[in-house]
């Protein structure tokens, strides 16, 4: 058990939101080189028949957090892109109220990134541990990334 977190306050202070993120309802609250943190307030729509968070939900937020950890880019108008090649998720306990996913970049070998993640809930209970591998698109393995293409 860890510290109790004021998730409502942290989510309210985070402004980032887009497509899939909106559908699921998670927020990226921290994103920096080699690290990402995501919060998700659990709702009935996230639950299985036993009213525990659906296992697929864990995988979605874990994959998102690890992908973020692998693709942070400090260069304006540049980006880093990767695709998931493998993901192993180990369920330990059902999350209550909220999920906090903390993901770290473990290492990069050529165009392959390896990440790990932990999911805790609003009470600090460790609910899931995971690891994954990600394939960078050409140029994205470099911290500078590649220029964002203007589709206009």
Buried (B, 14 or more C-beta within 10 A) or exposed (E): EEEEBEBEEBBEEBEEEEEEBEEBBBBBBBBEEBBBBBBBBBEEEBBEEEEBBBEEBBBBBBBBBBBBBBBBBEBEEBBBBBEBEEBEBEBEEBBBEBBBBBBBBBEBEEBBBBBBBBBBBBBEBBBBBBBBBBBBBEBBBBBEBBEEEEEE
